[in-house]
Amino acid sequence: MEHEPGIFEQRDEAAELAADERARADFRAGRFVSHEKMAEWLKTWGTPDRKPLPPEWLK
């Protein structure tokens, strides 16, 4: 029986390069959340005072 590759085994190099360029453009434009802010937010998970995702992070 011949192995059929799964969807995650098939690379789309053009799509990966385009996604990388979009990420670089976002970073250059300041559209990112710092590690420190993300870590502080994640520390609230599993606690009674869990914080919701700040909506400005989705812009």
LINVEN-V894202 format. One line per field, one symbol per residue. ss: DSSP state (@ for helix, = for strand, . for the rest). phi: phi as a letter, one per 40 degrees, with the letter a starting at -180 (. if undefined). psi: psi as a letter, one per 40 degrees, with the letter a starting at -180 (. if undefined). Layout:
ss = ???
phi = ???
psi = ???
//
This chain:
ss = ............@@@@@@@@@@@@@@@@......@@@@@@@@............@@@@.
phi = .ccbcccccccbcccccccccccccccccgcabcdccccccccccgbcbdccccdcccc
psi = hhhhiideehhgddddddddddddddddeegihiddddddddeeieidfhiihhdeee.
//
